[in-house]
Structure formats: C-alpha cells, structure tokens
Amino acid sequence: MLEIVNTTTIVTELGLDPADERHTEFSAALRTGLSLVEERLQEVLRSPGYPDLTEAATHLVRAGGKRLRPLMALAAAAFGDGRDDAISAAVLVELVHVATLYHDDVMDEAPMRHGVTSANSLWGNKKAVLIGDYVLACAARVGAGLGDYALRSQAKTFGRLVRGQFLETTGPFEDCGRHAPYEHHIQVMADKSASLIAMAGRLGAQVSGADERTIETLGQYGELIGVAFQISDDVLDISASTADLGKSAGTDLREGIVTLPMLHALDDDGPDAARLREIIGHGPVSDPALRREALGLLRDSAGVVRALAEAHGYAAKARDLALSLPDRPARALLIGLSAFVVDRGE
C-alpha cells in the first residue's frame, strides 16, 4: 500500500504541482512536519526506566502506516499561521489512532498489523489492552499541552470511537430497530473512522489560528473523507491480498463484521447471494475454506462496485468542501486526497 509520507506521493498523487514553487515548498514543509511527528511519537511514548513498555508502546508506530491523520492535521494548519502547535496536534490524533489499533487487534484477535506481528500476538491480550491504555494516557498528556479545545475534542472523539466500536460489535441486524443495516454501517464508519480524521482537521486548523468557518469546513471535510476512506478499506479487505494489506485479508468476515460491500452483495438475487447469506448469516466465518469461498463470491459480486460508487460520492462532497477553502497549496492537496482515498480501493 502506498505510504503517504513519501514526498513523491505528496506531490504527484495528492494533487500538488511539481512545477509550482508554492506547491513544492509546501510539500517540503509537509515532509519536514511528518518527520517531526515521527520523532515526537517516539519521544512521547518513551517510558524512562521501563524499556519493555517503551518497546511495546512504540511497536506499531515503528511499523509505519499511512499517517493520514497527521497529514490532515498539518494540511489543516496551513490555513492558519502554521505555528509549531500543529506538530503536537498531529501527534495527538495519531496517538489516539494507534491506541485504538491495539484495542482493535485484541477484539479482532488479529495476528498482523501494518505488516508486523500484532501486539496481542507478541505479548498477549491483557498486555495489549494495557499498552493501548498507556498510549491513550500519552495522548491525553499531549492534549493537555494544547489547551481546553484539544481536550474537549479528544474527549468527544474518543466517545464517538467507543460508540462506533460498540455499534460494530452489535451488528446491523441486532440494532433494536434504531437503524436500518445501511444506516447502521454508515454510523459505525462515521464514529469509528471519520471522527478522528474530522478531529485532525478541526484541531490542526484551530491551533494554527484559522477562522471558525475554516475550522468547521475542515472538520466536515475530514468527516466525509473518513467515510470514503473506510469504505475503501472495507473493499480492500475483500479485494486485496494479505501482503498488500499488511494484515490478514478477510478480517471482517472472520470477525463477523458486515461491511458495506457485503450488505450490497447480500441484497442481490441469485444463487451466489443466497450462498453468501448461508455463509455470513451464521456470524464470524472462522473456517478458512468458507472464508475463501465467501471472498471469492464477494469479489465476483456487484457489492464491491456499488460500495466504491458510494465512496466516490462521499469523496466528491469532500472535494466540493475543499474547493470552498482559501486558495493555498493545502487546498490542492485536500482535493487530491479526496481522489486518492477512493482510488486506492480500485
């Protein structure tokens, strides 16, 4: 999977023009900012005198990742005066994200994350949960240094993250009539994925002194791009290989999570959809042979195409919001990002 922190990617894949001096300067500043974020992540998670805790807490950070949330925070900060607090904002949102990965891997019993052995596989579930809690504590410390707005944003976002995880665990067919299956899944994506990207947009802009309209626009952009990004991830879990994903393919099937492309495939008529309902309708698909069969049926269904069409719809709305922002290189990047997050699933 393409790493966003690569400078060439920022310029050529995310809408920046290498012939435009303003764009190349902004790209260089982003690379410097992302490098500082990496250094700060390691620094904040270090526990002096406890090397084992430091090793475990930095395990997923050292494994890498797309760094979409720090990128969003730094891009949003470019609409203000770009003060140094933007690095702390980027570090904060990434720490919250990393903490959720430790907890998610315990719940999913995931053997891999970012191409490396998961923390729960290395140290067991109890320690993995505690490591995630430690990372959250480190995030709170960073947030405290950014003031009340950051702490309120962190608390609100964390509440949404937990709600999203709870709703995903409940499942679309056990939602007590509160949501239809499609509405349920969109709510899960908005809470569990989009909320943190929206926080990155708002917080990056707020700490750099952007005006209220810009802060809110960037938050709405992050919400939309987050849903598009998650739909793309759901498609990749079906269509990509384990090597490309950096984690096991078919994880959602194995955990009994019904995603948007699955919902669309299940709504089809015909023997393939009927067979999918037989396999998925009994909950988690733990049998590897059944999981391979279900993946094959999903890849051949119209569910993936329909889900990607919805992802493009969310991305288009995000692009329209980006176009309403002041004309700066960061705007071009956000426009390019709206295409990148869905194109990766195709």
N, C-alpha and C positions, 0 to 999 in steps of 0.2 A: 504494500500500500504506500502511496506517495506521501512523503513526510513534508508537511507544510513549512517546517523550519528551514528547508533548503532554499537558499537565496534565488536560485534559478527558478524554482517553483513559484516563489512570491512574484517574480517579475513576469514570467511567461504564462503561468497557469491562473494567476489570480487577478488578471486584468490590468496590470501595470505595463506601461510602455517603456521598453528599454531605450528608446530614442528620446524620451522626455527626461530632462535633467532633474526636474522636481520628483519624478517617479523613481528614478534610480537613487536619489538621495533618501527618499522615504524608505525604499527597500533596504538600503544600507542601515538606516536607523532602526528599522524593524529587526533586522538580523542582530544588531548590537543589543537591542532590547530583549530579544528572545534568549540571547546568550547570557545576559544578566539575570534573566528569570531562572535559567538552569542553575546558575551559581547560587542564587538565593534559595531555591528549592532545597538544594543540598545543605546549605548553611542552616536554614530554619529547622530542618528535620534532624540535624545532628544532636545527639544526646551525649554531652561530655561525660566520660567515665563509664558509659554503657555502650560499648561498641556493637554488641549484639542487637540492641534496639535500633541503633543508627543503621546498621546493615539491613535490618528488616524494613524499617520505615522508608529507606531510600531505594528499596528493591525495585518498585515499579517506576519510580522516577528515572532511575538509571537505565531501565529497559527502553525508555523513549516514549514515543507516542506522537500524535498529530499536533498537539499543543494548540488545538483550535481555540480553546477558551482564553489562554494568554494572548494569542494573536488578536482575538476580538477585543480584549481589554486595551491592548496597545493601539490598535486601529482607532478605537473609540476615543482614546486620549488625544489623538491627533486633531480632534475637532475642538479641543481646548487649547491651553498653552503648553501642553506636553510636559508638565512638571514631573519630577522623579517619582512621585507617588504612584504613577502609572505602573511602575515595576512591581510595587507592593500589591496593587490591585490585581495584576496578572498572576502574581504568586498566590494570592488568596484564593482566586477562583480555581486555579489548578490544584491546590491542596485539597479543597473540598471535593473536587472531582476524583482525585486519587484516593481519598478516603472512601468514597462510595465504591470504588473498584475493589478494594479489599473486602468490603462487606458483600458486594455483589457476588464475588467469586466464592465466598463461603455459602451463600444461599444457593448458588448455581452448582456448587461442587465442581467448579471449573478447574481443569488441570493446567491450563495455559492462559497467559495474558501478555499481550504485546510481544509475543514470540518467545517468552521465557516461562519457566515453571511458575505457577501461581503461588502466592504466599501461603495459602491454605494447604497446598500440596507439600510445601517445604517445611512449614512449622506447625501445621495443624489448624483446625478451625478456631479453637479458643484464642490462640496467639494471633491469628489473622484478624479476628474481630478487635482485639486489643490494639493491634498495630493501627487499624483503621481509626479507632478512637483517639489514639495518640496523634495521628495526622490531623484529625479534626481539632484537637487541642492546639496544635501548632498553627492551624488556620485561624483559630479564634485569637491567638496572640497577634498575628499579623493584622487581623481586622481591627483589633483594639487600637493599634497604632494609626489607623486611618480615620478613626472617629465614629460618631454615633451613626452616621448614614451607612457606613460599611457594616457595622454590627447589626443594624436593623435589616439591611439587605441580606446579610448572611443568615440571620435567624429565619427570615421569611422564606428564603430559598431552601434552606435545609428542611423546613416544614413541608414544602412542596415536594422535595426529593423523597422524603419518607412517605408522603401520601401517594406519590406515584408508584413507589415500590409496593406499598400495601395494595393498591388497586390492581397492579400487575399480578400480585400473588392471589388476589381474589379471583381474577379471571373475568372475561367479558360475559360469560354465561352464568355467573353467580353473583351478579351485581345488584341483586334485590330490586330490579326494576328501575334503578336510578338512571342508568344509561343503556342505550342500545349498544350492541357489540362494537360498532364503528365508533360511536361517541366515546365509549369506554377506552378504546385503544388510543384515540387522539388525546384524551385527557391524560392517560399514562405517559405518552410521549411528551406532552407539554410540561407535565410536572417533573418527570424523571430525567429528561434530557434538555428540553428547551429552557427551563427555568434558570439553569446555571449559565447558559450562553447569554440569556437576556440580562442576568446579573452582571456578567462581564461587560456587556455593552453599556449598561447604565453606570456601573461603578467606574469604569475607565474614563467615561466622559465626565462624571461628577468630580473625581479627584483632580482632573486637569482644568476645571473651571468652565466647562461648556455650559451653555444656557439650558434652561429647563426643557424647551421644545426639543433641542438636540438630544438631551439625555433620554427623554421619553421615546423619541423616534428610534434611537439606537437600541433601547430595550425591546421595543416592538419588533425591530428587525431581528434581534437575537432570538426572540420567541419563534418567529416564523422560520428562520434558518435552522433553528434547533429541531423543529418538527421535520423539516425536509431532510436534515442530516440523519435523524433517527429512522425515517422511512428507508433511506438509502442503506443504512446499517442493517435493517431488517431484510432488505433484498440481498445484501451481500452475505448474510448468514445462510441464505439459501443457495445463492449462485456462485459464491467464491470458494476457493479451496482453503483448506486449513493453513497452508503455507502463506497464502496471500493475506488471510485474516490475522495471522499471528495468534490465533486461538482456535479452538475446535469449531469446525463448521457444523451447522445443525444444532447449535446450543439451545436455541429457542424450542425446538422440537423435543430435545432431551429433557428440558425443564418444564414442558407442558405449557409454554407461553404461546398464545395465539396472536400472531402479528398481523399487520395489515395485508401483506400479500397472501397470507394464509386465509384470512377472512374472505378475501375476494375469490380465492380458489375454491373455498368451501361453498360459495354461493353459486358456483357453476352447476350446470346439469351434466349428466353423462356418467359413465362408469368410473372415470378417473376421480371425479369429485366425490362420488359415492365411496370409493375405496379410501380416499383421504379422510372422509368423515369416520370411517371404520378405524383408521389408524390413530387419528388425532383425538377422536371423541372419547377415548379412554384415559386421557390425561398424558403425563410425561411418556415420551417414546424412548424407553430405556434400551430396547433391543436394537443393536447396531444394524441388523439386516432390515428391520422395519423402518428404521430411521433413513437408511439409504434409499429404500423404496419411496418413502414419503418425499425425500428431497428430489428424487427423480420426477415424481408426479408434479411437485410444485414448480420445478424448473420448466416443465412442459406445459404448465397451465397458463391461463391469461392473468393469473393473480399478480405475478411479478410486473407485467406490463401496466396493469391498472394502478398498482401501488406507485410505480415510478411516475406515472402521469400525475398522481396526486402530489408526489414530491415536487415535481416541476411546478405545479400550481402554487404551492407554498413558497417555493424559491422565487417565482415571478412576483409574488406580493412583496417579498423581502427586497427584491431588486427595485420595485417601484418606490419603496420607502427610502432606499439608499439614494435614489435619484433626487429625492427631495432635500437631501443634506447639502451643506455648502460644498462648492466645487473645490475639493482638495484631493491630493493623491489617495488619501484614505478612502474617499468615496469610490474611486475606481477599483480599489482592492475589494471593497464590500460588494460591489457589483459583480466582480469576477468570482468572489467567493460564493455568491448565490448560484452560479452555474457549476462551480467545482464540486460542491457538496452533493449534487444530484448526479453529475456526470460520472462520478466515481462508482456509482452503482450500476452503470450500464456496460 
